Amino acid sequence: ALSLGTENAAVLAGGKAFGGALARQARYALYTARLPTWHHRLKVGASWFFEGTSPRPLQPLGFQR
């Protein structure tokens, strides 16, 4: 089982729950493995490898009322 979130993750493996940085990296690995094509997997994996997987701050969209 895998719990997805924006910053934290939890992985249930072998009846034991794991959290923290290792679970977060497992989340990214599982997400990448589920992508439809090898091209997409390589593109996303390279992006995460070179740009990092740390949470990015939210940016305003710039809509004006």
Backbone as CSV, one residue per row, in Angstrom:
resi,resn,N_x,N_y,N_z,CA_x,CA_y,CA_z,C_x,C_y,C_z
1,ALA,0.847,-1.180,0.000,0.000,0.000,0.000,0.882,1.230,0.000
2,LEU,0.381,2.263,-0.612,1.132,3.505,-0.728,0.178,4.655,-0.502
3,SER,0.541,5.559,0.378,-0.269,6.742,0.644,0.388,7.932,-0.029
4,LEU,-0.346,8.563,-0.940,0.203,9.702,-1.666,-0.150,11.003,-0.973
5,GLY,0.731,11.940,-1.075,0.518,13.269,-0.522,1.416,14.243,-1.249
6,THR,1.403,15.479,-0.835,2.232,16.471,-1.513,3.637,16.529,-0.947
7,GLU,3.809,16.232,0.323,5.134,16.333,0.924,5.581,15.047,1.595
8,ASN,4.681,14.328,2.215,5.040,13.129,2.964,4.429,11.907,2.302
9,ALA,4.943,10.750,2.640,4.404,9.504,2.109,4.513,8.438,3.185
10,ALA,3.707,7.401,3.031,3.780,6.239,3.907,3.687,5.002,3.030
11,VAL,4.522,4.018,3.314,4.545,2.780,2.548,4.334,1.625,3.511
12,LEU,3.434,0.716,3.159,3.204,-0.490,3.944,3.856,-1.648,3.197
13,ALA,4.923,-2.189,3.756,5.657,-3.283,3.111,5.927,-4.370,4.142
14,GLY,5.509,-5.565,3.836,5.739,-6.680,4.752,5.032,-6.522,6.083
15,GLY,3.892,-5.848,6.081,3.139,-5.650,7.308,3.663,-4.541,8.201
16,LYS,4.689,-3.825,7.757,5.245,-2.720,8.535,5.099,-1.423,7.757
17,ALA,4.777,-0.361,8.470,4.612,0.948,7.835,5.911,1.739,7.932
18,PHE,6.276,2.358,6.835,7.466,3.200,6.778,7.054,4.589,6.326
19,GLY,7.720,5.589,6.857,7.447,6.964,6.465,8.742,7.713,6.285
20,GLY,8.617,8.976,5.968,9.802,9.815,5.850,10.384,9.837,4.449
21,ALA,11.673,10.164,4.385,12.344,10.368,3.103,12.372,9.096,2.255
22,LEU,12.605,7.940,2.876,12.652,6.691,2.118,11.295,6.376,1.493
23,ALA,10.231,6.575,2.242,8.891,6.341,1.711,8.579,7.323,0.588
24,ARG,9.058,8.532,0.725,8.832,9.533,-0.315,9.530,9.141,-1.613
25,GLN,10.766,8.658,-1.513,11.482,8.217,-2.709,10.804,6.989,-3.317
26,ALA,10.272,6.107,-2.479,9.537,4.945,-2.983,8.301,5.397,-3.745
27,ARG,7.641,6.427,-3.250,6.468,6.970,-3.940,6.848,7.441,-5.332
28,TYR,7.943,8.183,-5.444,8.373,8.672,-6.755,8.759,7.516,-7.676
29,ALA,9.424,6.507,-7.140,9.813,5.353,-7.956,8.582,4.607,-8.469
30,LEU,7.595,4.397,-7.600,6.376,3.701,-8.017,5.581,4.528,-9.017
31,TYR,5.505,5.830,-8.801,4.792,6.701,-9.728,5.452,6.649,-11.106
32,THR,6.779,6.722,-11.129,7.503,6.690,-12.398,7.293,5.353,-13.107
33,ALA,7.307,4.262,-12.362,7.121,2.938,-12.956,5.742,2.775,-13.576
34,ARG,4.758,3.521,-13.102,3.387,3.405,-13.604,3.102,4.285,-14.818
35,LEU,4.060,5.089,-15.241,3.855,5.937,-16.414,3.730,5.064,-17.665
36,PRO,2.985,5.525,-18.678,2.622,4.651,-19.798,3.756,4.238,-20.740
37,THR,4.752,5.080,-20.964,5.802,4.735,-21.932,7.183,4.918,-21.315
38,TRP,8.170,4.229,-21.894,9.547,4.382,-21.426,10.035,5.802,-21.647
39,HIS,9.614,6.405,-22.748,10.021,7.787,-23.022,9.542,8.713,-21.905
40,HIS,8.298,8.556,-21.510,7.730,9.390,-20.444,8.424,9.108,-19.111
41,ARG,8.701,7.834,-18.826,9.401,7.471,-17.586,10.778,8.117,-17.517
42,LEU,11.519,8.060,-18.627,12.854,8.663,-18.653,12.789,10.175,-18.495
43,LYS,11.816,10.793,-19.156,11.674,12.249,-19.079,11.353,12.692,-17.651
44,VAL,10.380,12.050,-17.024,9.985,12.405,-15.658,11.086,12.035,-14.667
45,GLY,11.664,10.850,-14.824,12.740,10.427,-13.926,13.942,11.352,-13.991
46,ALA,14.326,11.769,-15.196,15.451,12.698,-15.348,15.127,14.041,-14.721
47,SER,13.900,14.499,-14.891,13.492,15.776,-14.298,13.605,15.716,-12.784
48,TRP,13.099,14.643,-12.182,13.183,14.512,-10.727,14.622,14.353,-10.263
49,PHE,15.436,13.637,-11.042,16.826,13.422,-10.654,17.614,14.732,-10.688
50,PHE,17.467,15.493,-11.766,18.271,16.703,-11.929,17.694,17.925,-11.211
51,GLU,16.369,17.998,-11.113,15.731,19.157,-10.479,15.352,18.890,-9.032
52,GLY,15.402,17.649,-8.610,15.050,17.311,-7.239,13.574,17.024,-7.080
53,THR,13.237,16.469,-5.934,11.849,16.124,-5.645,11.329,16.879,-4.435
54,SER,12.045,17.911,-4.034,11.579,18.676,-2.876,10.315,19.438,-3.249
55,PRO,9.418,19.623,-2.297,8.177,20.338,-2.585,8.464,21.753,-3.060
56,ARG,7.741,22.160,-4.064,7.906,23.510,-4.590,6.861,24.419,-3.950
57,PRO,7.219,25.652,-3.658,6.225,26.561,-3.078,5.140,26.897,-4.095
58,LEU,3.952,27.116,-3.599,2.848,27.508,-4.472,3.105,28.900,-5.023
59,GLN,2.776,29.081,-6.284,2.963,30.370,-6.939,1.597,30.925,-7.324
60,PRO,1.384,32.224,-7.159,0.115,32.809,-7.594,0.001,32.739,-9.113
61,LEU,-1.214,32.537,-9.601,-1.436,32.420,-11.035,-1.505,33.771,-11.729
62,GLY,-1.707,34.835,-10.989,-1.723,36.161,-11.586,-3.078,36.605,-12.108
63,PHE,-4.149,35.895,-11.718,-5.481,36.327,-12.138,-5.839,37.627,-11.438
64,GLN,-6.448,38.520,-12.158,-6.850,39.805,-11.589,-8.371,39.863,-11.553
65,ARG,-8.884,40.472,-10.506,-10.348,40.612,-10.397,-10.775,41.980,-10.813
